């Protein structure tokens, strides 16, 4: 039984053995940028809202926890966007 299937040849080859060659389609890059910027923008809107809501109805320990959470969330979203864009 023979197989007529052959894998398509890569469009580019990696510069070094074992190196990863990122070969993204331009539309993938645009979609990635839209997703990262949307997430960052929504995070920068929702983060302060979450802090204000905790200030209104939470204990001091809960407020500190929310501030740490929001700081971590915004850091992650910002650094991810900066790295991927």
C-alpha positions in Angstrom: 0.0 0.0 0.0 1.6 3.3 -1.1 0.7 6.7 0.0 0.6 9.6 -2.4 0.6 12.2 0.3 3.6 14.4 0.6 4.0 17.1 3.2 4.3 20.6 1.8 7.8 22.0 1.8 8.5 24.8 4.3 8.6 28.3 2.8 11.6 29.3 4.8 14.3 27.4 6.6 15.6 28.2 10.1 18.9 30.0 10.3 20.3 27.6 12.8 19.6 23.9 13.5 16.9 23.7 16.1 15.9 27.3 15.8 12.2 28.1 15.4 11.3 29.9 12.2 8.2 32.0 12.7 6.4 32.2 9.4 3.2 34.1 10.1 0.7 35.2 7.5 0.2 39.0 7.6 -3.5 38.5 8.6 -2.4 36.4 11.6 -0.2 39.3 12.7 -3.0 41.7 12.4 -5.4 39.5 14.2 -2.8 38.9 17.0 -2.4 42.7 17.4 -6.2 43.3 17.5 -6.6 40.6 20.2 -3.7 41.9 22.3 -4.7 45.6 22.1 -8.3 44.8 22.8 -7.4 42.8 25.9 -5.0 45.5 27.1 -7.7 48.2 26.6 -10.4 46.3 28.3 -8.0 45.5 31.2 -7.1 49.1 31.6 -10.8 49.9 31.8 -11.9 47.1 34.0 -8.9 47.3 36.4 -9.7 50.7 37.9 -13.4 49.8 38.0 -12.6 46.7 40.0 -10.4 48.7 42.4 -13.1 51.4 42.9 -15.8 48.7 43.6 -13.5 47.1 46.2 -12.9 50.4 47.8 -16.6 50.9 48.3 -17.5 47.5 49.7 -14.5 45.5 50.8 -12.1 45.2 53.8 -8.6 46.5 53.7 -7.1 43.1 53.1 -9.5 42.5 50.2 -8.6 45.9 48.7 -4.9 45.1 48.9 -5.5 41.7 47.2 -7.5 43.4 44.4 -4.8 46.0 43.8 -2.2 43.3 43.6 -4.4 41.3 41.2 -5.1 44.3 39.0 -1.4 45.2 38.9 -0.5 41.6 37.9 -3.3 41.5 35.3 -2.3 44.8 33.7 1.4 43.9 33.7 0.7 40.6 32.0 -1.5 42.2 29.4 0.9 45.0 28.7 4.0 42.9 28.5 2.3 40.3 26.3 1.2 43.0 23.9 4.7 44.6 23.9 6.3 41.2 23.3 4.0 40.1 20.5 3.6 43.4 18.7 
